[in-house]
Amino acid sequence: MATQLITNVRIVEPGTRICPGQLLIHGGRIAAVGPTIAESPPDTTVVDGHGGLLTPGLIDVHTHGIRKFHYNYDTPPEDFAAAARVLGQYGTTCVFPTLVPRDEPSFVAKLRRLPAALPRGKGACMPGIHLEGPFVALSGAACATMPGDLQLLDDLLAACENRVAIMSISPDQKNILPVIERLRERGIVPFMTHTRASVEQTQAAIEAGAVHATHFYDVFPMPEETEPGARPVGAVETILADRRVSVDFICDGVHVHPMAIRAAVAAKGPQGVILITDSNIGAGLPPGEYDTPWGYKVRVRPGDAARHVTKNFLAGSALTMDVGMKNLFRWLDLPPEQVWAMGTLNPARVLGLTNKGRIAVGADADLVLWSTDLKPVKTWVDGECIYEREKNGV
């Protein structure tokens, strides 16, 4: 694996600082970083960053697809590899393909195809799978709604050969607390979502180990008003009030108003907020209508999210991570290193990815060099270039 010295860049240490410097890549990892690097092997390739920003790669923990490629248990394995190869042009170096288990007898068997489909090398890394459901209380666009079932949970995890890293659940679903506890025992991170839970139900889920909420505010309806004029309180308020719980947002300006994201930053600090895409078929593609694996088409158009073609409801987003970062910079009055953490360090912490999301000696060389208009110029995963704008022409 070639040794590379990246010079003439402004290095972003997420959450901490931005300073001019150089970075040495060797063996797929960051070997040195500092204002200057005195020594490097004689065969080192030098990359001139032309004063651009160098950040850790973006990490998307909730994404259903990109462009025409989709992550679904019916997807041919070659589509996973194709998706991994295109993600670098959006600055994304790590994703957790998000699948929606279907309420049908054959879906556990279909999941068995997935572990072999996760690509290794030649693109963005996919450390594990995110199952959105089936133990959720509200369907949203496509989710099955099933009570907690430990046997089914074990069957799902076994079918995926223990490659599940995240499972989205609802605090108000029946028998959910044993599911959350089992997930934590197995090292799987439970995400709260698709819920109308009460304060008490949400608190119980948090105490059981569910300390992250995904696509926050979306499919988090207010509880029913029981006292006229008295605003009801439920999952949203309970999550915001507990500093142990982090939250993620679809930052496309459609799913969530920017003011809601500002409120979460005020409640939790920048370290408690994460960018996701929840991207669907059509993300990164021109306006148009695109087929999905769920039996309906979605429409993509400027200034909007992905919508069901005939019913017009939101069906995931058409967001890419680079655009999400641009939006956060427009909406939030924060130091830029804190905003960068929302797409890099913060998701790495939630998932326990100790070697990703940061620039430090020994960390994985998952890096992005950005232009002044915040478009990726070059993207590396484990020190290998997976995207270069001049060569790819996009």
C-alpha positions as MATLAB code, in Angstrom:
seq = 'MATQLITNVRIVEPGTRICPGQLLIHGGRIAAVGPTIAESPPDTTVVDGHGGLLTPGLIDVHTHGIRKFHYNYDTPPEDFAAAARVLGQYGTTCVFPTLVPRDEPSFVAKLRRLPAALPRGKGACMPGIHLEGPFVALSGAACATMPGDLQLLDDLLAACENRVAIMSISPDQKNILPVIERLRERGIVPFMTHTRASVEQTQAAIEAGAVHATHFYDVFPMPEETEPGARPVGAVETILADRRVSVDFICDGVHVHPMAIRAAVAAKGPQGVILITDSNIGAGLPPGEYDTPWGYKVRVRPGDAARHVTKNFLAGSALTMDVGMKNLFRWLDLPPEQVWAMGTLNPARVLGLTNKGRIAVGADADLVLWSTDLKPVKTWVDGECIYEREKNGV';
ca = [
       0.000    0.000    0.000;
       1.537    3.316   -1.122;
       2.734    5.913    1.361;
       1.250    9.364    0.716;
       2.077   12.791    2.093;
      -0.755   15.310    1.874;
       0.609   18.856    2.039;
      -0.740   22.408    1.956;
      -4.069   21.654    3.648;
      -6.135   22.978    6.528;
      -6.659   19.956    8.749;
      -9.985   19.617   10.525;
      -9.869   17.912   13.907;
     -13.635   17.516   14.444;
     -14.943   19.245   17.523;
     -11.519   20.683   18.359;
      -9.777   22.902   15.802;
      -8.781   23.625   12.216;
      -5.135   24.359   11.508;
      -2.732   24.297    8.545;
      -0.555   21.231    8.270;
       0.477   18.019    6.602;
      -0.620   14.404    6.948;
       1.214   11.155    6.206;
      -0.662    7.989    5.202;
       1.049    4.626    5.558;
      -0.443    1.141    5.694;
      -3.982    2.470    5.369;
      -3.694    4.577    8.514;
      -2.633    8.045    9.529;
       1.068    7.722   10.339;
       1.838   11.349   11.183;
       0.064   14.690   11.300;
       1.358   18.137   12.166;
       2.427   21.568   10.909;
       5.268   19.884    9.009;
       6.414   16.282    8.663;
      10.180   16.073    8.660;
      10.688   12.556    7.338;
       8.825   10.256    4.975;
       9.907    7.189    2.966;
      11.737    7.966   -0.317;
       8.954    6.465   -2.459;
       6.255    8.624   -0.864;
       3.656   10.134   -3.196;
       3.077   13.817   -2.467;
      -0.462   15.222   -2.801;
      -0.737   19.018   -2.866;
      -4.027   20.042   -1.235;
      -3.837   23.620   -2.625;
      -5.010   25.059    0.688;
      -8.195   22.984    0.854;
      -9.857   21.513    3.908;
      -8.892   17.965    4.855;
     -11.466   16.203    7.039;
     -12.243   12.690    8.160;
     -14.657   10.961    5.797;
     -18.376   11.412    6.388;
     -20.228    8.573    8.134;
     -23.898    7.912    7.314;
     -25.602    5.679    9.886;
     -29.064    5.733    8.252;
     -29.295    5.372    4.477;
     -31.521    3.233    2.268;
     -29.875    3.943   -1.052;
     -27.938    6.147   -3.389;
     -28.707    6.992   -7.003;
     -30.219    3.924   -8.703;
     -28.578    1.477   -6.276;
     -30.537    0.405   -3.245;
     -29.891   -1.520   -0.033;
     -32.593   -4.116    0.468;
     -32.622   -7.851    1.189;
     -33.822   -8.404   -2.399;
     -30.897   -6.430   -3.819;
     -28.338   -8.275   -5.924;
     -24.916   -8.235   -4.228;
     -23.376   -6.325   -7.124;
     -25.589   -3.324   -6.296;
     -23.995   -3.046   -2.853;
     -20.548   -2.890   -4.415;
     -21.724   -0.369   -7.012;
     -23.171    1.872   -4.297;
     -19.929    1.691   -2.313;
     -17.985    2.850   -5.356;
     -20.048    6.011   -5.951;
     -20.325    7.261   -2.361;
     -16.858    8.809   -2.378;
     -18.008   11.609   -4.676;
     -20.285   12.818   -1.857;
     -17.490   12.694    0.740;
     -18.955    9.560    2.333;
     -16.442    6.924    3.393;
     -18.522    4.777    5.754;
     -22.199    3.769    5.643;
     -24.539    1.434    7.463;
     -26.951    0.130    4.782;
     -30.429    0.469    6.254;
     -32.955   -2.252    5.512;
     -36.673   -2.373    6.196;
     -37.665   -5.938    7.189;
     -40.957   -6.949    5.613;
     -43.830   -8.613    7.422;
     -43.805  -11.740    5.282;
     -42.785  -15.348    6.017;
     -39.782  -15.382    3.714;
     -37.978  -12.250    4.831;
     -35.646  -13.959    7.339;
     -34.461  -16.323    4.612;
     -33.888  -13.405    2.273;
     -31.731  -11.660    4.861;
     -29.228  -14.508    4.659;
     -27.993  -13.116    1.335;
     -26.830   -9.869    2.890;
     -23.554  -10.654    4.665;
     -21.908  -11.809    1.443;
     -23.171   -8.671   -0.291;
     -21.305   -6.244    1.969;
     -18.324   -5.124   -0.112;
     -14.751   -5.179    1.113;
     -12.537   -2.555   -0.460;
     -13.001   -0.558   -3.680;
     -15.248    2.041   -2.103;
     -16.913    3.243    1.066;
     -16.723    0.751    3.903;
     -19.859   -0.928    5.279;
     -19.029   -2.141    8.803;
     -22.518   -3.452    9.488;
     -26.233   -3.408    8.732;
     -28.945   -1.145   10.139;
     -32.370   -2.822   10.473;
     -35.159   -0.235   10.653;
     -37.694   -2.403   12.415;
     -39.547   -4.655   12.601;
     -40.194   -3.833   16.279;
     -41.622   -0.360   15.718;
     -44.997    1.091   16.682;
     -45.685    3.363   13.699;
     -45.170    2.339   10.102;
     -43.947    5.567    8.533;
     -43.407    5.032    4.813;
     -42.778    1.292    4.752;
     -41.936   -0.284    8.113;
     -43.684   -3.346    9.489;
     -45.059   -2.933   13.024;
     -44.464   -5.983   15.186;
     -44.265   -6.486   18.966;
     -40.917   -7.309   20.522;
     -40.030  -10.958   20.003;
     -36.687  -12.316   21.242;
     -36.874  -15.443   19.103;
     -37.508  -13.413   15.966;
     -34.733  -11.050   16.969;
     -32.291  -13.955   17.331;
     -33.420  -15.322   13.969;
     -32.797  -11.933   12.317;
     -29.356  -11.585   13.827;
     -28.406  -15.139   12.905;
     -29.631  -14.658    9.341;
     -27.367  -11.619    9.032;
     -24.455  -13.606   10.489;
     -24.163  -11.114   13.335;
     -23.421   -8.244   10.951;
     -26.248   -6.123   12.386;
     -24.778   -3.021   14.017;
     -27.970   -0.976   14.527;
     -31.634   -1.775   15.035;
     -34.316    0.907   15.113;
     -37.094    0.247   17.638;
     -40.014    2.053   19.287;
     -40.176    2.583   23.067;
     -43.956    2.130   22.984;
     -43.991   -1.209   21.169;
     -45.125   -4.176   23.252;
     -42.329   -6.287   24.831;
     -39.644   -3.881   23.617;
     -37.504   -3.636   26.771;
     -36.182   -7.227   26.524;
     -35.342   -6.524   22.864;
     -33.332   -3.423   23.810;
     -31.500   -5.330   26.525;
     -30.691   -8.202   24.153;
     -29.383   -5.762   21.562;
     -27.069   -4.145   24.092;
     -25.837   -7.559   25.210;
     -24.947   -8.339   21.590;
     -23.130   -5.031   21.061;
     -25.854   -3.687   18.749;
     -26.906   -0.046   19.094;
     -30.677    0.476   19.467;
     -32.059    3.628   17.826;
     -35.412    5.010   18.979;
     -37.840    6.033   16.236;
     -41.360    5.621   14.738;
     -42.946    6.324   18.089;
     -45.715    8.089   19.976;
     -44.258    6.955   23.301;
     -45.129    8.525   26.627;
     -42.576   10.076   28.946;
     -42.538    6.921   31.048;
     -42.130    4.569   28.081;
     -39.292    6.661   26.680;
     -37.523    6.844   30.033;
     -37.767    3.062   30.405;
     -36.249    2.548   26.949;
     -33.393    4.929   27.763;
     -32.666    3.140   31.034;
     -32.650   -0.184   29.162;
     -29.940    1.165   26.849;
     -31.611    2.981   23.940;
     -29.631    6.223   23.983;
     -29.942    7.448   20.409;
     -32.924    8.637   18.350;
     -32.895    8.452   14.555;
     -34.508   10.757   11.978;
     -35.580   12.776   15.003;
     -38.923   14.609   14.796;
     -39.869   12.489   11.757;
     -42.459    9.846   12.740;
     -42.366   11.250   16.293;
     -45.949   12.592   16.466;
     -47.185   14.504   19.503;
     -49.213   12.500   22.026;
     -52.945   13.155   21.983;
     -54.029   16.310   23.780;
     -55.985   15.340   26.888;
     -56.215   18.745   28.592;
     -57.336   21.532   26.217;
     -54.662   24.202   26.020;
     -52.015   22.074   27.752;
     -49.351   20.907   25.333;
     -48.815   17.130   25.688;
     -45.309   15.859   26.425;
     -43.872   12.598   25.115;
     -40.849   11.036   23.463;
     -39.470   14.195   21.824;
     -39.322   16.206   25.038;
     -37.996   13.271   27.060;
     -35.206   12.646   24.554;
     -34.267   16.327   24.426;
     -34.147   16.537   28.218;
     -31.765   13.598   28.690;
     -28.144   14.482   27.873;
     -27.287   10.768   27.610;
     -29.327   10.538   24.414;
     -27.943   11.691   21.064;
     -30.124   12.451   18.059;
     -29.752   12.504   14.282;
     -31.555   14.578   11.678;
     -32.301   14.379    7.945;
     -30.779   17.758    7.114;
     -32.545   18.463    3.828;
     -34.722   21.348    5.062;
     -37.886   19.371    4.252;
     -38.067   16.631    6.865;
     -37.075   18.940    9.724;
     -37.122   22.713   10.040;
     -33.641   24.085   10.807;
     -34.976   25.648   14.016;
     -35.641   22.158   15.395;
     -32.002   21.254   14.785;
     -30.893   24.454   16.537;
     -33.096   23.518   19.501;
     -31.451   20.096   19.725;
     -27.984   21.672   19.615;
     -29.022   24.005   22.445;
     -30.312   21.064   24.491;
     -27.485   18.607   23.861;
     -24.521   20.574   22.622;
     -22.994   20.008   19.183;
     -21.568   16.658   20.306;
     -25.083   15.233   20.721;
     -26.313   15.940   17.169;
     -25.605   13.854   14.036;
     -26.257   14.288   10.323;
     -27.916   11.452    8.391;
     -29.415   11.255    4.914;
     -32.110    8.545    5.218;
     -31.484    8.592    1.480;
     -33.627    6.623   -0.897;
     -33.621    5.748   -4.574;
     -32.866    8.898   -6.526;
     -30.437   10.485   -4.062;
     -27.703   12.130   -6.106;
     -29.679   11.794   -9.357;
     -31.390   14.456  -11.532;
     -35.094   15.226  -11.011;
     -37.375   12.379  -12.057;
     -39.373    9.350  -10.961;
     -37.598    6.204   -9.824;
     -38.692    2.665   -8.936;
     -38.087    1.373   -5.392;
     -37.981   -2.185   -3.990;
     -41.148   -1.456   -1.991;
     -43.671   -1.553   -4.820;
     -44.010    2.164   -5.520;
     -42.139    4.962   -7.281;
     -40.599    8.032   -5.690;
     -40.374   11.478   -7.217;
     -37.199   13.564   -6.841;
     -37.183   17.285   -7.629;
     -35.164   20.340   -6.542;
     -35.874   21.674   -3.061;
     -37.870   18.609   -2.045;
     -37.337   15.168   -0.556;
     -38.167   11.812   -2.116;
     -41.965   11.508   -2.248;
     -44.389    8.727   -3.100;
     -45.422    9.450   -6.681;
     -49.169    8.954   -6.268;
     -49.758    9.612   -2.555;
     -47.184   12.415   -2.198;
     -46.038   11.446    1.303;
     -42.362   11.619    2.273;
     -40.551    8.376    1.462;
     -36.991    8.876    2.598;
     -34.863   11.648    1.223;
     -32.871   12.545   -1.849;
     -30.116   13.976    0.346;
     -26.402   13.239    0.071;
     -24.012   13.773    2.968;
     -22.060   16.608    1.344;
     -25.264   18.600    0.775;
     -26.333   17.886    4.354;
     -23.053   19.357    5.599;
     -23.551   22.470    3.475;
     -27.013   22.921    4.961;
     -25.725   22.641    8.516;
     -23.109   25.308    7.838;
     -25.886   27.608    6.587;
     -28.218   26.929    9.505;
     -25.963   26.740   12.557;
     -23.954   29.539   14.138;
     -21.176   27.293   15.422;
     -17.419   27.002   14.927;
     -16.881   24.970   11.733;
     -14.956   22.221   13.529;
     -18.059   21.545   15.652;
     -20.274   21.333   12.575;
     -17.854   18.914   10.896;
     -18.106   16.659   13.952;
     -21.803   16.092   13.207;
     -20.914   14.138   10.081;
     -17.701   12.504   11.294;
     -16.729   12.180   14.957;
     -20.230   12.148   16.455;
     -21.566    9.172   14.444;
     -18.279    7.340   15.015;
     -18.736    7.732   18.780;
     -22.329    6.490   18.723;
     -21.287    3.353   16.822;
     -18.061    2.795   18.751;
     -15.875    3.283   15.657;
     -12.763    4.319   17.538;
     -10.548    4.439   14.428;
     -12.902    6.548   12.308;
     -14.262   10.079   12.333;
     -11.053   11.698   13.555;
      -7.640   12.799   12.372;
      -5.013   11.359   14.675;
      -2.034    9.041   14.445;
      -3.271    5.447   14.188;
      -6.750    6.331   12.916;
      -7.994    4.869    9.627;
      -6.985    7.016    6.663;
     -10.605    7.711    5.673;
     -10.225   11.273    4.453;
     -11.789   13.892    2.201;
     -10.120   16.886    0.570;
     -12.714   19.623   -0.042;
     -12.826   22.549   -2.464;
     -13.731   26.050   -1.313;
     -17.375   25.436   -2.316;
     -17.473   22.278   -0.166;
     -17.351   19.719   -2.941;
     -15.127   16.665   -2.561;
     -11.929   16.918   -4.574;
     -10.456   13.614   -3.444;
     -11.680   10.866   -1.125;
      -9.645    8.101    0.525;
     -10.744    4.957    2.374;
      -8.011    3.125    4.270;
      -5.523    5.239    2.359;
      -6.813    4.172   -1.068;
      -8.252    6.874   -3.325;
     -11.872    5.954   -4.131;
     -12.792    9.233   -5.823;
     -10.892   12.045   -7.537;
     -12.878   14.828   -9.159;
     -10.374   15.528  -11.936;
     -10.308   11.882  -12.994;
     -13.980   11.052  -12.414;
     -15.231   14.229  -14.042;
     -18.132   14.698  -11.614;
];
